[in-house]
Amino acid sequence: MSNVISYLRENQEKLKLIGYFAIILALAWPIAQMLGSAWESSNIVRSTFDVLIMYGVSLEASSVTIFGFFLGLLVLMTIDPKKRWQAFLLWFGLLLGLVGLQTMDLFLPNVNLIQSGGWLLLGLVSGVILGGGRKLLRMQTAQALEFRRASKLIFYMVASFCVVGFLELHIDYPALIEVADNSVAMQSFSPSATDLNSSNIELHAAATVLFVVTMKQFVKYDAETDFFILGPRASGKSLFLIGAYLEALDRTDSMKSNTPLNPSQDLMSMVEALDRQETKWIVEATGRGEVKDLRFQYVHGSVFPKNVKLSGIDYAGEYLQRLPDALTGMIAEEDMDMTLRRLSEGVRGADTLLLVIDVERFVNNEQMEISSYFSILQSAKNKDVMIVATKADYLAEDFRTERGLEPHRYYEDFKQYVNTRLRESENVNSLITETAGAEVHPVYYQTTVDENGNRVPMRDETGSVTTVGFTELLNKFGRG
């Protein structure tokens, strides 16, 4: 069973692609047939085009312009690296839809795209401009090449076509607009004159809802999740955020992503310190009164990539015990210093709280200092919670000795081992129970013991540190 779950996790994007392809394949034809039938029985939509005809814009000109506008948006969506696969599926769905309309002698059999090339070009250019195509003319900037407006406009167009087409087909009503003798007249409306056309209404309703929901997924970009880290003094909060950034940087380089990570200045200062060719940690615990803004973004996935923002405020751990009172209002805002105020704001604004467990303290049988977590969770309601075990290298050697396995090669087994060991602590076990059995995610830097008995980071021939567990953790962040 675990192998099946692992396979599903590793191939989640590919399976999603196959699923979307199946949905497009199954729905494109019935949607096209529904829209064709809706056009033949429509009142308001046909009357709208009749008004355009009255002002000299033929039905062919207006329909070709709308078609060109959609093509312009779809071209931008194809250029967008984050929406390329979705665009390919939409191209395929568009072809199926055109064939479906053609079987009903609609659109392509009635237009000449060459003679109406001017209108097609007008729609194409309008779609490119309104979809944000002017970005293509700009110099490369720190912003990713994204055409979010194009994706949204495609969604609005498709959703409008489907919903209006469904209503026009299944609601019979008298003409509301009369176009005659170069004039437009509104007709009186009586609800009693309306009737429901129930033929295939269940099929069309299901197809419309499923297609609109699928399109909504196509235009999603960001996982709007703000991760906020909490932990005792010197528990490894800063090094955790640095490790997460380094992992995001490695995967960005390997994917050749054009999305900047946008790290904060405080984070880069810490990374620069750790990057020095020395054996010590360099990065020290945050001092009293200091507040460091640590944040960056990264792209999760390759087939259906999305932006994920990871942010946090690193602070001196001694503030942890005061947070519950600050969150509940027991401490007036005017009585808070800047650090406590920013911490309470960070917790309130976060979607997910990252609670740090210091494995070094656990191994050394020291005070865990996590009792404040329980009050914080009670004060900060409706928050997702993840538990992160920092400095898990303190258990890596025990795992290697007891299991004969390398932790970084058998991470899932190591994670289960860490969860079992940490549950030996009544405090940790209670915390896991309080968070509905949340799984503990161990992370660590590969370390060694120097001649003074201090645990220091191992560095490769380039002087870089090696991390374990951050790949899996960032994947979990991306899956939301």
C-alpha positions in Angstrom: 0.0 0.0 0.0 2.8 2.4 0.9 4.4 1.7 -2.6 1.1 2.7 -4.2 1.0 5.9 -2.2 4.6 6.7 -3.0 4.0 6.1 -6.7 0.9 8.4 -6.7 2.9 11.1 -4.9 5.9 10.9 -7.3 3.7 10.9 -10.4 1.0 13.2 -9.2 1.6 15.8 -12.0 1.6 13.2 -14.8 -1.5 11.5 -13.5 -3.2 15.0 -13.3 -2.2 15.6 -16.9 -3.7 12.3 -18.0 -6.9 13.2 -16.0 -7.2 16.6 -17.6 -6.6 15.1 -21.1 -9.4 12.6 -20.4 -11.7 15.3 -19.3 -11.0 17.5 -22.4 -11.4 14.4 -24.6 -14.7 13.5 -23.0 -16.2 17.0 -22.8 -15.1 18.9 -25.9 -17.5 17.2 -28.2 -20.7 17.4 -26.0 -19.9 21.0 -25.1 -19.5 21.9 -28.8 -22.8 20.1 -29.6 -24.5 21.9 -26.8 -23.2 25.3 -27.9 -24.3 24.6 -31.5 -27.8 23.7 -30.4 -27.9 26.7 -28.1 -27.0 29.0 -31.0 -29.8 27.6 -33.2 -32.4 28.1 -30.4 -31.1 31.3 -28.9 -32.9 34.6 -28.6 -30.7 37.2 -26.7 -27.4 36.0 -28.3 -28.8 36.1 -31.8 -30.4 39.4 -31.2 -27.1 40.8 -30.0 -25.5 39.8 -33.3 -28.4 41.2 -35.2 -27.7 44.6 -33.6 -24.1 44.4 -34.8 -25.3 43.5 -38.3 -27.6 46.6 -38.2 -24.6 48.7 -37.5 -22.7 47.2 -40.4 -20.7 44.4 -38.7 -21.6 41.1 -40.3 -22.0 37.9 -38.4 -18.9 36.5 -40.1 -16.8 39.5 -39.1 -17.9 39.5 -35.4 -17.5 35.7 -35.0 -14.1 35.7 -36.7 -13.0 38.6 -34.5 -14.1 36.7 -31.3 -12.3 33.6 -32.6 -9.1 35.6 -33.2 -9.3 37.2 -29.8 -9.5 33.7 -28.2 -6.5 32.6 -30.4 -4.5 35.6 -29.2 -5.0 34.7 -25.6 -4.3 31.1 -26.2 -1.0 32.0 -27.9 0.1 33.9 -24.8 -0.9 31.0 -22.6 1.2 28.7 -24.7 4.2 31.0 -24.3 3.7 31.2 -20.5 6.0 28.4 -19.1 3.6 27.8 -16.2 0.6 27.3 -18.5 2.1 25.6 -21.5 0.7 22.2 -20.9 -2.7 23.5 -20.1 -2.6 25.5 -23.3 -1.7 22.4 -25.3 -4.8 20.7 -23.9 -6.9 23.7 -24.8 -5.6 23.7 -28.4 -6.6 20.0 -28.6 -10.0 20.8 -27.1 -10.4 23.7 -29.5 -9.8 21.5 -32.5 -12.4 18.9 -31.2 -14.9 21.7 -30.6 -14.4 23.1 -34.1 -15.0 19.7 -35.6 -18.1 19.3 -33.5 -19.5 22.6 -34.7 -18.6 21.7 -38.3 -20.8 18.6 -38.1 -23.7 20.9 -37.3 -22.7 23.1 -40.3 -21.7 25.9 -37.9 -18.8 28.4 -37.9 -16.0 27.1 -40.2 -18.3 26.1 -43.1 -19.9 29.6 -43.0 -16.8 31.7 -42.8 -13.8 32.4 -45.1 -10.8 33.0 -42.8 -8.8 34.4 -45.7 -11.3 37.0 -46.8 -12.0 37.8 -43.2 -8.3 37.9 -42.4 -8.4 41.5 -41.3 -11.0 40.8 -38.7 -9.1 37.7 -37.6 -5.9 39.8 -37.3 -7.8 42.4 -35.3 -9.1 39.9 -32.8 -5.7 38.2 -32.6 -3.8 41.4 -31.9 -6.5 42.6 -29.4 -6.2 39.3 -27.6 -2.4 39.6 -27.4 -2.5 43.2 -26.2 -5.3 42.8 -23.6 -3.8 39.5 -22.5 -0.5 41.2 -21.5 1.5 40.6 -24.6 3.4 43.8 -24.2 5.6 42.0 -21.7 7.2 40.3 -24.7 8.7 43.7 -25.8 10.3 44.4 -22.4 13.8 43.7 -21.3 14.2 40.8 -18.9 13.3 41.8 -15.4 13.2 40.2 -12.0 9.6 39.2 -12.6 8.7 35.9 -14.2 7.3 35.8 -17.7 3.7 35.1 -16.9 0.5 36.0 -18.7 -2.1 35.7 -15.9 -4.5 38.0 -17.5 -4.6 35.9 -20.7 -5.4 32.8 -18.7 -8.1 34.6 -16.7 -9.7 36.0 -19.9 -9.8 32.5 -21.5 -11.5 31.2 -18.4 -14.1 34.0 -18.4 -14.7 33.5 -22.2 -15.1 29.7 -21.9 -17.2 29.9 -18.7 -19.5 32.5 -20.3 -20.0 30.5 -23.5 -20.8 27.3 -21.5 -23.2 28.9 -19.0 -25.0 31.2 -21.5 -25.2 28.3 -24.0 -26.7 26.0 -21.3 -29.3 28.7 -20.3 -30.2 29.5 -23.9 -30.7 25.8 -24.8 -32.7 24.8 -21.8 -34.8 27.8 -21.1 -37.5 28.6 -23.7 -38.6 32.2 -23.6 -40.1 34.8 -26.0 -37.8 37.2 -27.8 -36.8 40.1 -25.6 -35.1 42.3 -28.3 -36.6 43.0 -31.7 -34.3 44.3 -34.4 -36.2 45.6 -37.4 -36.2 48.6 -39.8 -32.8 49.8 -38.4 -34.2 50.1 -34.9 -34.0 48.1 -31.7 -37.1 47.6 -29.5 -37.3 45.9 -26.1 -40.2 43.5 -25.7 -42.2 43.0 -22.6 -41.4 40.0 -20.6 -43.7 37.6 -18.8 -42.3 34.9 -16.6 -45.4 32.7 -17.4 -44.2 32.6 -21.0 -41.0 30.8 -20.1 -40.6 27.0 -20.2 -37.9 24.5 -19.4 -36.4 22.3 -22.1 -35.4 19.2 -20.1 -33.9 17.2 -23.0 -30.4 16.1 -22.0 -30.4 18.7 -19.3 -28.6 16.4 -16.8 -25.8 15.6 -19.3 -25.4 19.3 -20.3 -25.4 20.5 -16.7 -22.8 17.9 -15.6 -20.6 18.7 -18.7 -20.9 22.5 -18.1 -20.0 22.3 -14.4 -17.1 19.9 -14.9 -15.7 21.8 -17.8 -15.9 25.2 -16.0 -14.3 23.7 -12.9 -11.5 22.2 -15.0 -10.9 25.5 -16.7 -10.7 27.2 -13.2 -7.9 24.8 -12.3 -6.1 25.7 -15.5 -5.8 29.4 -14.6 -4.6 28.9 -11.0 -1.0 30.0 -10.5 -0.1 30.4 -6.8 -0.4 28.4 -3.7 -1.5 31.3 -1.5 -0.1 29.8 1.6 2.0 31.7 4.1 4.3 29.6 6.3 5.3 31.0 9.6 8.0 29.4 11.7 7.9 29.1 15.5 10.5 27.6 17.7 12.5 28.0 21.0 15.8 29.8 21.2 18.6 28.3 19.2 16.4 25.6 17.8 17.6 26.0 14.2 14.9 28.3 12.8 17.3 30.3 10.7 19.2 27.3 9.4 15.9 25.6 8.5 14.9 28.6 6.4 18.4 28.7 4.8 18.2 25.0 4.0 14.8 25.4 2.4 16.1 28.3 0.3 19.2 26.3 -0.8 17.0 23.4 -1.9 14.7 25.7 -3.8 17.7 27.3 -5.5 19.1 23.9 -6.5 15.8 22.8 -8.1 15.3 26.1 -9.8 18.7 25.7 -11.5 18.0 22.1 -12.5 14.6 23.0 -13.9 16.0 26.1 -15.6 13.1 28.0 -14.3 12.7 31.7 -15.2 10.9 32.5 -11.9 13.1 34.5 -9.5 13.2 33.3 -5.9 13.0 36.9 -4.6 14.8 36.2 -1.3 14.8 38.8 1.4 17.9 40.7 2.3 18.1 39.1 5.8 17.9 35.7 4.3 20.7 36.4 1.8 22.9 37.8 4.5 22.6 34.5 6.3 23.2 32.4 3.2 26.3 34.5 2.5 27.6 33.8 6.0 27.0 30.1 5.7 28.6 30.0 2.3 32.0 31.0 3.7 34.6 28.3 3.2 34.9 27.5 6.9 34.0 24.5 9.0 31.9 26.3 11.6 28.2 27.2 11.3 28.9 30.9 11.1 25.1 31.5 11.4 24.4 32.2 15.0 21.1 32.2 16.9 19.1 35.4 16.6 19.8 37.7 19.5 17.3 39.4 21.8 15.4 42.2 20.2 16.4 41.2 16.7 13.8 40.4 14.0 14.8 39.1 10.7 12.5 38.9 7.6 13.2 35.6 6.0 11.2 34.8 2.8 11.4 33.6 -0.7 9.3 31.9 -3.4 9.9 28.9 -5.6 8.2 26.9 -8.3 6.8 23.5 -7.5 6.2 21.1 -10.4 7.2 20.9 -14.0 4.1 19.8 -15.9 1.7 22.0 -13.9 4.1 24.3 -12.1 2.8 26.8 -9.5 4.4 29.4 -7.4 4.8 28.8 -3.7 5.8 31.5 -1.2 7.6 30.6 2.0 8.0 33.4 4.5 8.8 33.7 8.1 10.1 36.0 10.8 13.1 34.8 12.7 13.2 36.0 16.2 14.7 35.4 19.6 13.1 32.3 21.1 12.4 34.0 24.5 9.4 35.7 23.0 7.7 32.3 22.5 6.1 32.2 26.0 4.6 35.7 25.6 2.9 35.0 22.2 -0.3 33.4 23.6 -1.1 36.5 25.7 -0.3 38.7 22.7 -2.6 36.7 20.4 -5.5 36.7 22.9 -5.2 40.4 23.7 -4.1 39.8 27.3 -1.2 42.1 26.4 -2.4 45.4 25.0 -0.9 46.4 21.7 0.6 49.5 23.2 2.4 47.4 25.7 4.1 45.2 23.0 7.5 45.9 21.7 8.1 45.8 17.9 9.3 42.2 18.0 6.2 40.8 19.8 3.9 42.9 17.7 5.4 41.6 14.4 5.3 38.0 15.7 1.7 38.2 16.7 0.8 39.8 13.3 2.8 37.0 11.6 0.9 34.3 13.4 -2.4 35.9 12.7 -1.6 36.3 9.0 -0.2 32.9 8.5 -2.1 30.0 6.9 0.3 27.3 8.2 2.4 27.4 11.3 5.7 25.5 11.3 6.4 24.3 14.8 10.1 23.4 15.4 11.2 20.5 17.5 14.9 20.6 18.4 16.2 17.1 18.1 19.5 18.1 19.8 17.6 18.9 23.0 15.7 15.7 22.8 18.8 13.6 22.4 20.6 15.4 25.3 17.5 15.1 27.4 17.2 18.9 27.8 14.1 20.9 28.3 12.2 21.0 25.0 10.6 24.4 25.6 7.5 23.6 23.4 4.8 23.9 26.1 3.9 27.4 24.6 2.9 25.7 21.4 -0.3 24.4 23.0 -1.4 27.8 24.1 -0.5 29.3 20.7 -2.6 26.7 18.9 -5.5 27.4 21.1 -5.2 31.2 20.6 -4.5 31.0 16.8 -7.5 29.0 15.5 -8.1 27.8 12.0 -4.4 27.4 11.2 -2.9 24.4 9.4 0.1 23.0 11.4 3.3 21.2 10.3 5.9 19.9 12.8 9.5 20.1 11.7 12.3 18.3 13.5 15.5 20.3 13.1 19.0 19.0 13.7 17.8 15.5 12.9 21.4 14.5 12.3 21.6 13.8 16.0 19.4 10.7 15.3 20.9 9.9 11.9 23.8 7.9 13.4 21.4 5.9 15.6 19.3 5.1 12.6 22.3 4.0 10.6 23.5 1.8 13.5 20.1 0.2 14.3 18.8 -0.2 10.7 22.0 -0.4 8.7 20.6 2.1 6.3 21.7 5.6 5.2 19.1 8.2 6.3 19.4 10.3 3.1 18.9 7.3 0.9 16.0 5.8 2.9 14.4 9.1 4.0 10.8 7.7 4.5 12.2 5.0 6.8 14.2 7.6 8.6 11.2 9.9 9.0 9.2 7.0 10.5 12.1 6.3 12.9 12.3 9.9 14.0 8.6 10.0 14.6 8.8 6.9 16.7 11.8 8.2 18.7 10.3 11.6 19.3 7.1 10.2 20.6 9.1 8.9 23.5 8.8 12.4 24.8 5.5 13.0 26.5 5.6 16.7 25.4 6.1 15.8 21.7 3.6 13.0 21.8 1.0 15.3 23.3 1.8 17.9 20.6 1.3 15.4 17.8 -2.0 14.3 19.4 -3.0 18.0 19.7 -2.3 18.5 16.0 -4.5 15.5 15.0 -1.6 13.2 14.5 0.5 15.5 12.4 3.6 13.8 10.9 7.0 15.1 12.0 9.3 16.0 9.1 13.0 15.7 10.0 15.5 17.9 8.3 19.2 18.3 8.9 22.6 19.3 7.5 25.2 16.6 7.0 27.5 17.0 9.9 30.7 15.7 11.5 32.4 16.0 14.9 35.6 18.1 14.9 38.6 17.7 17.2 36.9 19.7 19.9 33.9 17.5 20.0 31.7 20.0 18.3 29.2 19.1 15.6 30.0 21.1 12.5 28.7 21.0 8.9 30.3 18.7 6.3 31.3 20.5 3.1 32.0 19.0 -0.3 34.9 19.9 -2.5 33.2 23.2 -3.5 32.7 24.2 0.1 28.9 23.7 0.0 26.9 22.2 2.7 24.7 19.2 2.2 21.1 19.1 3.4 18.7 16.2 4.0 14.9 16.2 4.1 14.3 19.6 2.5 13.5 18.1 -0.9 10.6 16.2 0.5 9.5 19.1 2.7 9.3 21.6 -0.2 7.4 19.0 -2.2 4.9 18.8 0.6 4.7 22.6 0.7 4.0 22.6 -3.0 1.3 20.0 -2.8 -0.4 22.2 -0.2 
